[in-house]
Amino acid sequence: MEKYKIQKSPFVVPTTDGKLIEEHFGGSNNCNISIAHMVAPANWSEPFQTPDFDEYTYIIKGKQQLIIDGEKVFLEAGQSIKIKKGVRVQYSNPFDEVCEYISVCNPAFSVELVHREDEI
């Protein structure tokens, strides 16, 4: 039985928007939760989503804007947030610097559970 696993080569999720997503643990290696290191470029945003998982975000560097059920929330380095499953949210970085953060999803992130809205 494996007592621990050190992740030396995370799965890099393919993206088309310039965002780096390195999944250290998650759906790509059959875990129940996902832990990802993310780097969102300046002036980046993604579509609204209403996921079927709780998502925890910890900001390492820069700032992030979230729109949570219509309310704008701003996070900066050293701050964290938990967004409960079933809540409509949009993550973005409308600022002129990159935003580096860690995201933890429970259960693990999957395309089937995120429920992203079509981009307009």
C-alpha positions, -999 to +999 in steps of 0.1 A: +000+000+000+013+034-010+017+056+021+022+089+002+028+103-033+049+133-041+036+149-073+066+159-095+048+162-128+013+177-126-011+173-155-012+205-175-047+211-186-049+223-222-064+258-225-069+283-252-071+315-231-035+318-219-043+305-184-019+279-169-036+251-150-014+225-134-035+198-118-014+181-090-042+158-078-076+154-092-097+137-119-066+131-141-052+107-114-084+094-099-085+114-067-117+125-049-106+161-046-086+182-070-057+205-062-045+228-090-019+256-093-032+283-116-017+314-133-043+337-149-028+363-173-037+399-170-071+409-184-083+372-184-118+360-176-138+328-180-175+321-185-199+319-156-203+285-141-226+268-115-205+238-103-215+207-085-185+210-062-172+232-034-143+253-046-116+268-023-092+294-038-061+308-022-044+338-038-006+335-039+002+366-060-018+394-077-056+399-074-087+382-086-123+393-092-152+370-087-188+376-094-208+355-070-246+354-077-243+390-090-220+403-062-184+415-071-158+402-047-121+410-049-093+388-035-056+397-031-025+378-022-028+360+012-066+358+010-088+328+004-124+320-003-148+290-003-176+290-028-203+264-022-215+240-049-246+252-068-236+289-066-232+308-099-197+323-101-174+339-126-136+340-120-116+368-137-084+388-136-093+422-150-061+437-137-028+445-154-007+418-135-009+380-134-028+363-107-013+331-092-035+309-070-043+275-057-077+259-063-091+229-044-124+213-055-144+188-036-154+165-052-127+168-079-131+192-108-145+177-140-160+192-171-192+173-163-196+190-129-185+226-137-216+236-158-200+265-176-223+288-195-217+295-232-195+325-238-213+355-253 
